Amino acid sequence: MMTILLPAMLLGGLAAIFGIILAYASKKFHVEVDPKIDEIISVLPSANCGGCAFPGCAGYADAIVQSGAAVNMCGPGGEEVAKRIAAIMGVSLTPKERDIAVIHCQSGGYNNTFFKYEYKGIDNCRSAATIAGGPNMCVWGCVFQYDCVKACQFDALHIDAQGMKIVNEDNCTGCGACVKACPRSLIELVPISKKVHILCSSRDKGPIAKKSCGNNTACIACGLCVKNCPTQAITITNNLAIIDYSKCINCGICATVCPTKAIEDRMLPRKKAFIHDDLCIGCTICAKKCPVEAISGELKQPHIVDQEKCVGCEVCVKACPKNAIEMVDINIPKKIAEA
């Protein structure tokens, strides 16, 4: 009997001692949690997508309170959540443009690439990309396993009948889950106001890139976009044209001159600038800002737009202090536009 009781008593005593030690340690080393953290967690969407660059919503809430992280980094929550967090923290909200996913590849369509073999392996992109450089001829393009679509929690990515990945801009929160899911780095988060994009990621030289792309829509690094960009927003790096979105003004000239149509202009059909005589004060700001010199006029006199030169970039609209400029359909007769 004693052989059973003695070990039991010993274990019970040890448990009691450790319990006392743990109770003491919990009080001694207790860290007060700022109640604001729980408040912020309660208003976050609980997506835990990592788009804010922190480990989940709780990690982001802690970073806001403890480290002063920006209150508007939650893509899924958007401006409404940012306002509520700013109210909790008692800070002003700095406006931040929403980012959306842009897919720099057209080989995602079945008709836009040539195939080396039919892939029947593990159903994920990383596995497909590691076998002989992927199933398609372009070793830089989409491998058709759609990990990006699977990673999207907001129903913002779909596949059309041709296998192309389509981004629903209304649903996209800019969380970045699709960006992380793509092993070939084909997806980038871009401010939603930017409407001109290079839809290619091939680093192959021109002739090879053209042969790999089914519809010859690959970037061939010809440099025409670089030469014609009025703001020097495009450079050629490793045989691929790259847009610096901080410089891009959406003029679309690069898309016009691209011989392979590797550049997409989402502003098509473009409208042209029209200046209302009764509102224009002749301040000349629009003429100075116009990247293609399409606006002319004397100081303190109404200005005019040369419709042949205007590229519809809307720079003048944003610059005009009197809201005297609007974008009109190029097919609208002048007398209607003036009404």
VENMO-V638614 format. One record per residue. RES is the residue in one letter. PSI is psi in whole degrees, -180 to 180 (999 if undefined). D_LAST is the distance of its C-alpha to the last C-alpha in Angstrom with 2 decimals. Layout:
RES:PSI:D_LAST + RES:PSI:D_LAST
//
This chain:
M:-43:106.44 + M:-30:106.13 + T:-21:104.66 + I:-43:101.67 + L:-41:101.39 + L:-49:101.60 + P:-37:98.56 + A:-43:96.59 + M:-39:97.46 + L:-46:96.60 + L:-40:93.17 + G:-40:92.53 + G:-43:93.50 + L:-41:91.28 + A:-41:88.35 + A:-43:88.92 + I:-48:89.15 + F:-35:85.97 + G:-42:84.22 + I:-43:85.21 + I:-44:84.07 + L:-38:80.67 + A:-41:80.23 + Y:-44:81.10 + A:-37:78.78 + S:-33:75.83 + K:-40:76.24 + K:-42:77.16 + F:19:74.24 + H:132:71.68 + V:124:68.17 + E:132:65.87 + V:125:62.54 + D:124:59.57 + P:-20:58.19 + K:-29:54.65 + I:-47:55.30 + D:-37:55.87 + E:-43:52.85 + I:-41:50.61 + I:-37:52.26 + S:-26:51.50 + V:-15:47.72 + L:153:47.59 + P:-1:46.90 + S:29:50.40 + A:-29:49.08 + N:41:51.51 + C:-20:49.46 + G:4:50.25 + G:-22:46.66 + C:-5:47.18 + A:13:50.09 + F:158:52.63 + P:82:55.23 + G:176:53.50 + C:-38:51.88 + A:-40:55.10 + G:-38:55.33 + Y:-43:51.79 + A:-43:52.44 + D:-40:55.62 + A:-36:53.88 + I:-47:51.25 + V:-44:53.98 + Q:-33:56.72 + S:-3:54.93 + G:28:51.56 + A:152:49.51 + A:145:45.74 + V:-5:44.64 + N:35:41.60 + M:2:43.43 + C:104:43.59 + G:-50:41.18 + P:-35:41.90 + G:-31:41.55 + G:-160:38.24 + E:-35:36.65 + E:-46:38.12 + V:-40:41.68 + A:-40:41.11 + K:-42:40.11 + R:-38:43.26 + I:-41:45.48 + A:-38:44.06 + A:-40:44.90 + I:-41:48.42 + M:-12:48.95 + G:37:47.41 + V:163:45.14 + S:150:41.46 + L:123:39.41 + T:122:37.92 + P:137:34.83 + K:126:35.65 + E:141:33.39 + R:137:34.64 + D:150:36.46 + I:161:36.60 + A:135:39.05 + V:129:38.26 + I:112:40.82 + H:63:41.56 + C:136:43.14 + Q:-4:42.38 + S:-1:46.06 + G:-11:45.81 + G:143:45.05 + Y:-31:48.06 + N:-1:46.66 + N:11:45.70 + T:159:49.24 + F:144:52.75 + F:143:55.58 + K:-34:59.10 + Y:169:60.56 + E:118:59.86 + Y:130:60.07 + K:33:62.08 + G:-152:63.00 + I:139:62.08 + D:64:58.65 + N:156:56.96 + C:-41:55.15 + R:-40:57.64 + S:-44:60.51 + A:-37:58.70 + A:-22:57.68 + T:-13:61.29 + I:107:62.84 + A:34:62.83 + G:15:59.51 + G:163:57.76 + P:-22:57.46 + N:160:54.62 + M:-38:54.92 + C:112:52.44 + V:2:54.51 + W:-13:51.44 + G:-175:49.38 + C:142:49.29 + V:11:52.60 + F:26:51.24 + Q:-10:53.09 + Y:45:49.94 + D:-31:51.43 + C:-41:47.93 + V:-41:46.94 + K:-33:50.18 + A:-22:49.67 + C:124:46.23 + Q:-2:46.68 + F:17:43.10 + D:40:42.51 + A:-7:40.02 + L:129:41.70 + H:164:42.16 + I:127:43.65 + D:-176:41.97 + A:-23:43.91 + Q:4:44.30 + G:5:45.72 + M:143:42.70 + K:127:42.16 + I:129:38.71 + V:124:37.53 + N:105:35.67 + E:-30:33.49 + D:-34:33.11 + N:-25:36.91 + C:129:37.92 + T:-4:39.18 + G:29:40.18 + C:-24:43.81 + G:4:45.16 + A:-40:47.69 + C:-34:46.56 + V:-45:46.74 + K:-31:50.35 + A:-25:51.23 + C:116:50.36 + P:-13:53.45 + R:11:51.56 + S:48:48.89 + L:-10:46.01 + I:138:43.78 + E:145:42.04 + L:125:40.12 + V:142:36.79 + P:136:33.98 + I:-22:31.46 + S:-16:28.58 + K:124:30.32 + K:2:29.15 + V:124:31.19 + H:146:34.84 + I:117:37.94 + L:54:39.48 + C:147:42.98 + S:13:45.98 + S:132:48.49 + R:7:50.62 + D:156:52.26 + K:158:52.02 + G:-57:49.54 + P:-40:51.88 + I:-42:53.35 + A:-42:49.99 + K:-39:48.71 + K:-28:51.89 + S:-22:51.66 + C:121:48.10 + G:-40:47.84 + N:17:44.43 + N:41:44.87 + T:16:42.11 + A:152:44.24 + C:130:43.52 + I:13:45.80 + A:39:45.35 + C:-24:44.19 + G:1:42.38 + L:-38:39.22 + C:-38:37.11 + V:-46:39.02 + K:-33:38.58 + N:-8:34.84 + C:121:33.92 + P:-12:32.21 + T:12:33.61 + Q:42:37.08 + A:-7:36.57 + I:137:38.68 + T:159:42.42 + I:120:45.03 + T:123:47.86 + N:49:50.69 + N:19:48.91 + L:134:45.80 + A:134:42.34 + I:133:41.52 + I:130:38.20 + D:102:38.39 + Y:-20:35.62 + S:-19:35.81 + K:-22:34.55 + C:134:32.22 + I:14:28.49 + N:28:27.43 + C:-27:26.43 + G:6:28.16 + I:-39:29.65 + C:-40:33.08 + A:-34:32.25 + T:-39:30.99 + V:-12:34.23 + C:119:36.67 + P:-20:38.89 + T:1:40.15 + K:38:36.94 + A:-8:38.77 + I:129:35.60 + E:136:33.02 + D:103:29.31 + R:3:28.04 + M:-1:24.41 + L:143:24.26 + P:135:22.02 + R:146:20.40 + K:164:16.79 + K:154:15.90 + A:141:14.79 + F:130:11.58 + I:126:11.85 + H:119:9.43 + D:-38:11.26 + D:-13:11.31 + L:-25:12.98 + C:132:15.19 + I:4:18.68 + G:37:20.25 + C:-16:22.81 + T:3:23.31 + I:-43:23.96 + C:-42:21.51 + A:-39:23.13 + K:-33:26.54 + K:-24:25.88 + C:120:24.36 + P:-15:27.36 + V:12:26.53 + E:46:25.49 + A:-5:22.07 + I:137:20.50 + S:162:21.57 + G:157:21.24 + E:157:23.56 + L:132:24.56 + K:17:22.52 + Q:148:19.93 + P:138:16.45 + H:163:17.17 + I:157:15.95 + V:130:16.66 + D:104:18.93 + Q:-25:17.79 + E:-33:21.36 + K:-30:22.92 + C:132:20.64 + V:2:22.58 + G:32:20.22 + C:-18:22.76 + E:11:20.37 + V:-42:22.79 + C:-36:20.24 + V:-45:18.20 + K:-28:21.50 + A:-25:22.55 + C:121:19.66 + P:-14:21.03 + K:9:17.79 + N:40:15.72 + A:-4:13.31 + I:135:13.36 + E:159:12.27 + M:129:13.63 + V:156:11.72 + D:133:13.62 + I:-16:15.02 + N:-6:14.80 + I:124:11.06 + P:150:10.31 + K:-41:8.70 + K:-30:6.46 + I:-40:5.18 + A:-32:5.49 + E:-15:3.80 + A:999:0.00
//
